[in-house]
Amino acid sequence: MNDLVAKLVETLDLETLEENLFRGISPANGWQRIFGGQVIAQALVAAQRTAPAERQVHSLHGYFMRPGDPRVPVIYEVDRLRDGGSFSTRLVTAIQHGQAIFTLSASFQVKEEGLDHQISMPALPGPEDLPSGESLGEDILARAPEPVRRYWMRPRAVEFRPVSTDHYFKREKLPPEQHIWVRVTADIGDDPALNAAVMAYLSDMTLLDTSLFAHGLSIFDERIQAASLDHAMWFHRPLRVSDWHLYTQDSPSSSGGRGLTRGSLFSRDGILVASVAQEGLIRPRRMD
């Protein structure tokens, strides 16, 4: 496991303060606010710590209420709402400076067999046919604005290989959809709980951007005030985040200063492992 992935796993390994009470910290990366995916993943880990071991998360729903302060820890308080015959439900409140910054509800289920179907994965180039992070910056993003280059060239535990990068250096209106291959850059093992938490972490990346394509804008555009408002995720089948997954995204609507994006995560062999939906703030700034 490389240092960046080890640091991500460490960030998700919450400290237990008391029964149903946990503490999470943020890496010293110089960001002004905590990355939303980190709060989602840490809240899920807190819920997992209180759920029966034989039950795995199948869905989560979260709301962002305040920006997280990366300089201080986050306290996660878990409410054990219900343990039924097949399902367990948990409510997690993330607290900083005495105020809730995020809430997450998660449902866990015992493994069982049932009806099975899924949509098909789109036919797209594989990750080996696309530029890696280093060559992406040298060959393609050299034409992109400086904030875009900094974002893609920053060392990280998660590797992305977008099928198209047109929206980063073009200002024309594009169809509101994108496709990105994604994986963690080292093997984190087969633990279902850890893999689900890391997948929740990376699922928050790139979604808001998709809702801006139809307007010829990017998440890096200074004319836009952008932030995640809510996040929902459904886990359908077993997954390993150390393997490549295709993250397909589309934005069916934007209105009222908000954009909605849906996502599907497919394994290399075309298995739909998870689905995502997120609404984000994409408010035009007043340029006085």
NORZIJO-V513531 format. One record per backbone hydrogen bond with DSSP energy under -0.5 kcal/mol. CO is the residue of the C=O (numbers start at 1). NH is the residue of the N-H. E is the energy in kcal/mol with one decimal. If there is no record, write none. Layout:
CO | NH | E
CO | NH | E
This chain:
2 | 6 | -2.6
3 | 7 | -2.2
4 | 8 | -1.8
5 | 9 | -2.6
6 | 10 | -2.3
7 | 11 | -2.2
8 | 12 | -1.5
9 | 13 | -0.5
10 | 13 | -1.0
12 | 14 | -1.4
15 | 17 | -0.6
15 | 23 | -2.6
18 | 21 | -2.4
20 | 78 | -2.8
21 | 17 | -2.4
21 | 18 | -1.6
22 | 76 | -3.0
23 | 15 | -2.7
24 | 74 | -3.0
27 | 29 | -1.9
35 | 38 | -0.9
35 | 39 | -1.3
36 | 40 | -2.3
37 | 41 | -2.5
38 | 42 | -2.8
39 | 43 | -2.4
40 | 44 | -2.2
41 | 45 | -2.4
42 | 46 | -2.3
43 | 47 | -2.1
44 | 48 | -2.8
45 | 49 | -2.1
46 | 50 | -0.6
47 | 50 | -1.2
47 | 51 | -0.6
48 | 51 | -0.9
52 | 55 | -2.1
54 | 111 | -0.6
56 | 109 | -2.3
58 | 235 | -1.9
59 | 107 | -2.3
60 | 233 | -2.4
61 | 105 | -2.7
62 | 231 | -2.2
63 | 103 | -1.8
68 | 34 | -1.7
68 | 70 | -0.7
69 | 72 | -1.3
74 | 24 | -2.8
75 | 77 | -0.6
75 | 95 | -3.1
76 | 22 | -2.3
76 | 78 | -0.5
77 | 93 | -2.3
78 | 80 | -0.6
79 | 81 | -1.6
79 | 91 | -2.1
82 | 89 | -2.6
86 | 110 | -1.9
87 | 84 | -3.4
88 | 108 | -3.1
89 | 81 | -0.8
89 | 82 | -1.6
90 | 106 | -2.5
91 | 79 | -3.3
92 | 104 | -2.7
93 | 77 | -2.5
94 | 101 | -2.9
94 | 102 | -1.1
95 | 75 | -2.5
96 | 99 | -2.2
99 | 96 | -2.6
101 | 65 | -2.6
101 | 66 | -1.6
102 | 94 | -3.3
103 | 63 | -2.2
104 | 92 | -3.5
105 | 61 | -2.4
106 | 90 | -2.6
107 | 58 | -2.7
107 | 59 | -1.3
108 | 88 | -2.3
109 | 56 | -2.1
122 | 124 | -0.9
126 | 129 | -1.4
127 | 130 | -1.4
132 | 136 | -2.7
133 | 137 | -1.7
134 | 138 | -1.8
135 | 139 | -2.9
135 | 140 | -0.6
136 | 140 | -1.5
136 | 141 | -3.0
140 | 143 | -1.3
141 | 144 | -1.5
145 | 148 | -0.7
145 | 149 | -1.9
146 | 150 | -2.6
147 | 151 | -1.9
148 | 152 | -2.2
149 | 153 | -2.2
150 | 154 | -0.9
157 | 185 | -2.6
159 | 183 | -1.6
161 | 181 | -2.2
165 | 168 | -1.8
165 | 169 | -0.6
166 | 169 | -1.2
166 | 170 | -1.2
168 | 145 | -0.7
175 | 177 | -2.5
176 | 251 | -2.5
178 | 249 | -2.7
179 | 163 | -2.9
180 | 247 | -3.7
181 | 161 | -2.5
182 | 245 | -2.1
183 | 159 | -3.1
191 | 195 | -2.4
192 | 196 | -2.2
193 | 197 | -2.1
194 | 198 | -2.5
195 | 199 | -2.2
196 | 200 | -2.1
197 | 201 | -1.9
198 | 202 | -2.4
199 | 203 | -1.6
200 | 204 | -0.5
201 | 204 | -0.9
202 | 205 | -1.6
206 | 210 | -1.0
207 | 210 | -0.8
207 | 211 | -0.8
208 | 211 | -0.8
209 | 212 | -1.9
209 | 213 | -0.6
210 | 213 | -0.9
212 | 215 | -1.8
212 | 217 | -1.8
213 | 174 | -2.4
213 | 216 | -1.8
218 | 221 | -2.0
221 | 224 | -1.8
223 | 285 | -3.2
224 | 226 | -0.6
225 | 283 | -2.0
227 | 281 | -3.5
229 | 64 | -2.5
230 | 279 | -0.5
231 | 62 | -3.1
232 | 277 | -2.2
233 | 60 | -2.4
234 | 236 | -0.6
234 | 275 | -2.2
240 | 243 | -1.9
241 | 184 | -2.7
244 | 268 | -0.7
245 | 182 | -2.7
245 | 247 | -0.6
246 | 248 | -0.8
246 | 266 | -2.4
247 | 180 | -1.9
248 | 264 | -2.5
249 | 178 | -1.8
250 | 252 | -0.6
250 | 262 | -3.2
253 | 260 | -2.6
255 | 258 | -1.8
257 | 282 | -2.5
258 | 255 | -2.3
259 | 280 | -2.6
260 | 253 | -0.8
261 | 278 | -2.6
262 | 250 | -2.1
263 | 276 | -2.8
264 | 248 | -2.5
264 | 266 | -0.6
265 | 273 | -2.5
265 | 274 | -1.3
266 | 246 | -2.5
267 | 270 | -2.2
271 | 267 | -2.6
271 | 273 | -0.8
273 | 236 | -2.4
273 | 237 | -1.2
274 | 265 | -2.8
275 | 234 | -2.6
276 | 263 | -2.9
277 | 232 | -2.8
278 | 261 | -2.8
279 | 229 | -2.3
279 | 230 | -1.7
280 | 259 | -2.5
281 | 227 | -1.4
283 | 225 | -3.0
285 | 287 | -0.7
286 | 288 | -1.3
